[in-house]
Amino acid sequence: MSTALDLTRDPDARLDAPALQALAARTVADAEIDAGAEGAARRGPFRPEVWLNARQRDASRLAVHWFRSVDVAVVVGLSLILLWVMTPGGLLEAPLWRVLPLALGAATVLGLMRSLGLYRFAKGQSVSTHLAAVSGVALVGGGLAIGLEAALSARQPDLTAHLLWTAFVIVALYGLHLGWSLKVADWRKKGALTPNVVLVGATRHAERLIREALQRRDINVLGIFDDRLARSPDSVAGVPVLGDAQALMTHRMTPYVDKIVVAIDPKAEARVRELTARLSTLPNEVTLLVDPVDASERGAALDRLARAPLASLDGTIDDDRRAFNKRIQDMVVGTAALVLLSPVIALTALAIRLDSPGPIFFRQRRHGFNHEEIVVWKFRSMRHEAADATASRQVTADDDRVTRLGRFIRSTSLDELPQLFNVLKGEMSLVGPRPHAIGMKTGQIDSARLVAEYAHRHRMKPGMTGWAAIKGSRGPLHTAAEVRTRVRLDVEYIERQSLWLDLWIMLVTVPVLLGDRAAQR
């Protein structure tokens, strides 16, 4: 077995993208045939077709909001077009008895689509059943529109117009939802909607869960971590034991994990408390598996783990809807900013080319959402031969590595403008915790080791600017106290995040940064 794939018992094991794809290459059938072999035990029986990190998986889950947005735009658009055709004087001249029936029909269709759960795309539901329900909803909306016009109009209702509206809505929604259904089915086939979990505890609870999950095929158990390695086996039901609980804190598998399941007997209260306290510093959701007493309870527990692969449209603003709204904000404002600032970006790139030899851009691997490693783009502000990709030496006043032009673009934050491409790509957000370089050191110590809650920063996409930036915590971190202040402000922002807070942060960012001449950037 190659070193790249040998993940057992190695606290420092690393999974890069090629290794993950290689790990995913073996099929379930191959693993079951080789179940008794050591290699199969090491690799495990669960085999996602495509390894997606948490950010990419969230994009699939949040697609349901895009589906509904397109449906709303199409139904409203068809209604306005028909109203315009039916009214010779234009939309502003449309009589109330024509406007209200179409408004009622559109509202009924869109309301029923949501309330009847037609955006859930439940696993196992046939496409024909889903499309029949969509068509039925459109017929109900058309019928209500005809009935309301008959009640409001002094003459015979215009059946032709409403039948055309109903027909167009049925055809449009039928085509859209056929596409949505096929897309969701493809995601399910590739495992993009199948939750990835790791278990903490090589126990009988874990073994039962794994065996049930193998039969259901709606949960991927990627591995097991156990803080009592001396007593634990190399694998449990074919799933490898990858290390102790501490290894999970820094494991490169973490960005691909949706949930961490503590599979330890809840009666061991002290051990459970200690483990959950340690794991709570990770950005991943942590849940406790209570050992079910019968098959029905085990099924219910697994249902909870596998539940809600698509975001919900119901209820108050939740994390999924907040993430969707934030993505819309990033795309709209980010695109506008890129267009408006394109002359500044072009002139800055030209100035760097003329100022010193070397590439225009500087690329650095940094922490993204849920420990994902992303490549962040900046304008190069240092001499090319002195560039520090790991931030092992943070910038100081009068740093000899910074070029003459580099001092200006760093002091004005022009060097950050290429990160607009990271934002539009979905790796970053306009507002969020600033992305730190992987391996960044404060003094001689990794910054991530100075504060227990450091990983909480990764529960949201990193941003071009943020709450900490406008509160004075920006640039290099030279002491543990500065790291703690940065983390505290970042966590405070994550807990308070809203559209209006983001807009306020973006509004004050430029004057705050330009007004702080003492900051080292």
N, C-alpha and C positions, 0 to 999 in steps of 0.2 A: 504494500500500500504506500502511495507517495506521501511525502511529508506534508504537502499542501492540503491533503485531505485528512490527515491524522489529527482529529480534534479531541480525542479522548484524553482526559487527565492532564490537559495542558492549559493552565490558567491564562497563558499568554497567546492562546490559539487565535489566529486571525483568518477571517473569511473575506477575501476580496471577490470582486464580481466574477472573474473567470473560475475561481475555486467554487463559488456557489453554483455556477452553471454546471461545472463538472459534477458537483455533489448531487445536483438535481437530475443528472442524465440517466442514472439507473432507474428503471421502472419499478413499480410496486411488485410486479410479477417476478422480476429478477431477485428482488429482496426476499420475497417469500420462498423462492426456490432455494436460496442460499441461507435461509434463516438460521441454520445450525452452524454456519461458518463464522469465523472471527470477523472477517471483513464486513459481512452483512450486519453483524451486531454493532460494529463500529459506526456504520453509515446510517443504520436505522431504516425502518420500513416506510416512513412517510416521505413522499416524493412530490413536492410542488413542481409543476411543469415549468413555471417561471418564478424566479425569486424577485419579489418586489419589496422595496423598503417601505416603511410606514407612510412616508409622504406620497409615494406613488400609489399605495393601496388606498389612502385617504382620497386621492383624486378620483379613483374608481367609485368609492362609496358615495362621494359628494356629487357624482354625475347625475343622480336623481334630481337634484335641484336644477341642473341644466335642462334635463328632460322637461320638467314642469315649466321652466321659463320659456322654452321654445313652444310648448303647447299653448301657453297663454298668449304669446305673440301671434301665433298662427290663428287662433280662434278670434281674438280681438281684431286682427287684420282682416280676416274674411268678413267679419261683421261690418267693419267700416267700409270695406269695398262695396258690399251689397247695399248698404245704406246710401252710399254715394251714387251708385247706379240707379237706385229707386227714387232719388231726389234730384230733379232737373236743376234746381237752384244751388246745389252743392250741400255739403254736410251741415253748414250753419243754418240752412233753410229747412232742414228735416223736421217734420212735425213730431210732437211728443208721442203720438200714437204709433209712429213707426220706430222711434228710438227705443222706447221702453221694452217692447216685445223682444227685439234683438239683444238688448242688454240683459233681460231676464234669461233668454236662451243661453247666452254665452256664460253668464254667472252660474247657471244650473249645471251646464256641462263641466266647467272647470271645478266647481264645488264638489260635484259628485265624483269626478275623477280622483280627487284627493280624499274625500271622506270614505269612499268605498275601497281605498287601498290599492288603486290601480297603478301606483308608482312603487309598490313594494316588490313586484316581480318575484313573487315567492318561489322558492325552490320547489320543483315538482309540478308547478302549475303549467298546463299546456298553453302554447302560444295561441291556439285557436280559441280556447276559453277566454283568455285575456282580451283578444281582439273582438270577440262577441260581446263582452262586457263594455268595451269602449264604444262599439256601434250602438248598443242599447242606450248608453248614456246620451249619445248624440241625438237619438230618436226622442228621448224624453225631453231634452232641451228644445228640440224643434217643435214638439207637441205643445209645450207650455208657451212658446212664443206665439204660435197660432191662436191658442186659447186667449192669451192676453190681448192680442190685436183685435180679436172678435169682440172682446168686452169693451175695449176703448174706442174702436172705430164705429162710426155711424153707418158704415157700409160693409159689404162683404169683405172678409179678410183676404189678403193677397196670398193665396195658397201657393202659387207658383214661386214667388220670391222666397217664402219660408221653406218650401221643399228644396229649392236650389241651395239655400243656406245649409239645411240639414245634410244634403248630399255632399256638399263640398267639405263640411266639417267631418263627416264620416270618412270620406276618402283621405283627407289630410291626416286626421288622427290615426286612422288605420295604418297608413304608410309610416308615420312617425313611430308608432308603438311597435310595429313590426320590426323596424330598425332598432328601437330601444331593446326589445326582447332578445333579438339576435345578439346584440352587443353584450347584454348581461349574461346570456348563455355562454358566450365566448369567454367572458371573464371568469365565470364559474368553472369552465372546463380547464382554464389555465391556472386556476387557484388564486386569482386576484381577489376573490371575495371569500376565500376560505381562511378563517382566522388562524394565524400562526401563534402557537403558545409554547412556552418552555415550562417545565415542572421543576419545582424546588422540593427535593425529597425523593429518594429512591425507595419508596414505601409500597405497601400493598395497595394503598389508595391510588398511587400513581399507576401501578400495574393494571388495576381494574379500569381506570380511565383510558389507558392506552388501548386495552383490548376492545373496549366499547367503541372508541374512536376509530379503530381499524375497521370495524364492521360498518360504521356509519359513513365514513369518508367525508365528513364535513368539518373536521378540525385537523390541522397539521401540528403534531407534537414534534418540535424540531430537536429537542434534547432535554436532558435532565441534569440538574446541578444539586449537589448534596454536600452539606457542610460537615458530614461525617464520612469522608472518603474511605477511611480505613475499614469501615463496615459495609460500604456500598459495593454492589457488583459493577462489572464493566458496562452492563446494559440491563434494561428492564423491558421485557417483552419486545426486544429488538431495537429499542430506542437507546442510544448511547448516553452514558454518564460522562459529561464533558468537563467536569471540574467541581470545585466547591462553590459555595454561595458567593464568596469574594470574587471568584473568576467571572461570575455573571456580571459584576459591576463594570468590567472593562472589556467584555467579550465583543468581538466584532460581529457576532450574530445579533446583538441587541437591536440594531436598526430594523431588522426584519421581523421583530417580535411584536405582536399585538397585545398579548397578555402574559403575565407571569402568574402561574398558578402554584400556590403553596400547598403541596400535597402531603402535609404532615398532620398527624392525629391532633385535632384541636384540643384534646385533653392535655397535651404537652404545652401548657399555656406559656410558660417562660420562654421556651424555644420558639414558639410561634411569634410571640411579641418581639423577641430579639431579631428574628429574621425579617419580619414585616417592617420593623423600624429601619433596618439596613437597606432593604429593597425599596423603601419609600423614597429614597433619594434618586432613584432612577426615573426617567421620564415615562416609562411603561406603566400601564395599569396593572396593579397587583390585586389578586383575589385569592381567597382562602377556599380550598375544596373541603367541604364537610363530607365525611364518608357516608354515602346513602345506605339505607338499610335494605332496600330492595331494588329490583330492576327499573321500576317506574321512577323512583327518585333519582337513580343514576341517569336515566334518560333525561329527566328534567334538568339535572345539573349540567349535562352536556348541551342541552338546548340553550341554556343561558350562556354558555361559552361560545356557541356557534351563532347566537342570535344577532339580528340586525346587521347583515352584511352590507345593506344599503342604508344610507342616512334616512331618518324619519322626517316627514314634512309636518308632523302634527305637534301641537303643544307650543309652549313658549320658546323664545330664542335659546337653543341649546348649543353645545359646542360645535356640532356639525354645521348648523345654519350660520353660526358666527364665523366659522372657517370659510364657508361658501361666500358670505358677504365680504369677508376680508379679501378673498381671492378676486372677486369682482372689482373691489376698490383698487387692488394692486394692478390689475390689467388696465382699467380705465385711466387712473392717474399716472401709472407707469408709462403707458403708451403716449399720453399727452406730454409728459415730462421729456421722454426720449425725443419726440418731434421738436419740442420747443428748445431743448438744449443741444440739439444736434450741431448747430454752428459752434457752440462752446466746446463740445466734445471733439470736433474736427480740428479746431485751432489748438486745443491742448495737445492732441496727438501730434500735430505738426511741430509744436514747440519742443516736445520731448525728443522727437527725431533730430531736431537741429541742436539741442542742448548737449546731449552726451551720447556716446555710442551704446548700442544695445537695443533690445526690443522696446516697443512702445508700451506694451502691457506687462504687468506682473501678475502671475497666477499663484495662488496659495491654497493648499488644502485646509479647510476649516470645518468646524463642527456645524452641522445643520440640524434639522428637525429630528428628534428622537435618535440622536447620536449618528445620524447619517453624515458621511464625509462628502463635502461638496467642494468644487473648485471655484473659488471666488476671484473675480477679475478686478484689477485696479490699474490705474495708470502708474507706470514705473516712476518712483520718486528717489530711488537709490542708484548708486553706481551698480552696473550689471554684475560685476564680479563680486560685489559685497552683499548681494541680495540674501536675505535670510528667510527661507521658506517655512521654517518651523518656529519662528519668533523666539528662538532660544536666547537671543539678546534683544531686549526691547529697546525702543527708540528713546534716546535721551536728548536733552538740550544740546545744541551744537554738535549733533551726531555727525561724525566725519563720513559716514556712509551716504548721507542724504545729499543729493545734487543741489545746485543753486536753484534751478527751477523746481526741484522737488520740495524745497522748503516752502515755496509759494503755494503749490497745489495741495500740499498737506495742510497748511495753515488755513486754506480756504475750503478744504475738503473736496476740491475738484478731482483729486485722485480716486474718489469713491464713485464717480459717475458711471464707469463701466458696469457697476453692479446692477444697473437698471436691466441689463441683459439677464442677470441671475434672477431678478424679480419676475420678468416676463416669462422666463423658463419655468418658474414655479419653485425654484430652490430657495429663494429668499422672499421676504416681504418688504414693503416700503418702511414699515414700522415694526420693530421687534427688538429682542436682545441682540446686540452686536455679535457677529460671528467671531469666535476666537480661533486662532490657529491651533491645529492639532499639535500637541506637545509643547504649547506655550508655557514658558517658565516665568515665575516670579522669584527673582533671586536665582537660586539653584534648584528650586522645587517646582514640580508641575503645578500650575495654578489650580487644576481640577482637584488636587489633593488637599488644598488649604481650607475648603469649605465643604461640609457634608452635603449641602443642598445645591452644589454647583450644577449637577445634571438637571435640576429643575428648569434651568435656562433653556434646555432643549425641548421643552414641552410645547414650544411654538417655533415657527420658522424664524430664523434670524432676520434682522432688518437692517436697512441702510442707515436709519436713524432710530432713536428709541427714547424711552422715558429716562433711562440712565444717562443718555447722551445730553439731554437738555437739562438734567439735574447736576451736571458737572462731572459725572463719572464717564470719561471718555479717554481714549488714547491708551498708552501703556499702563500696566499695573505693576508697581514696584514693591508693594508690601502686601502682606496677608490682609491687613485692614482694608486696603483698597479693593482687593478681591471680594471681601465680604460685603462691602458697600455696593459694588457692582451687582453681585448676585441678589442682594436684598431688593435693589431697585428693579431689577429684571423680573423677579418673582412678583413684586408688587404690580408691575405693568401687566403681566400675564393674568393675574387675578382680576384686574380692573378693565381689561381691554374692551373697547367699544369703537364704533365708527367715529363718534364725536371726539373721543380721546385721540384716536389716530390722526384725525384732521387737525386737531390742536397741536399735536407734536410736530406734524409736518409744517404747520404754519410758523411755529416759533423756532424751528431748527436753524434756519439760515441766520437770523439775527443773533441767536444765542451763540452759535459757533463762531461767527465773525466777531462778536463782541468779546469773546474770551481769547485774549492774545497770549495768555500765560500757558494755555494747554499745550502739551507736547503731542503732536499728531504726525 
